């Protein structure tokens, strides 16, 4: 999911788009560290 870009799409859906049923948007952009983790997945922990 990370390599295909699906993870970033899901992140955008849940953190950057209105969430039903009330349409609340928390507008929490992807930070540089998370973008890097999505681009370069590994088995190492946080």
Buried (B, 14 or more C-beta within 10 A) or exposed (E): EEEEEEBBEEBEEEBEEEEEEEEEEEEEEBEEEEEEBBEEEEEEEE
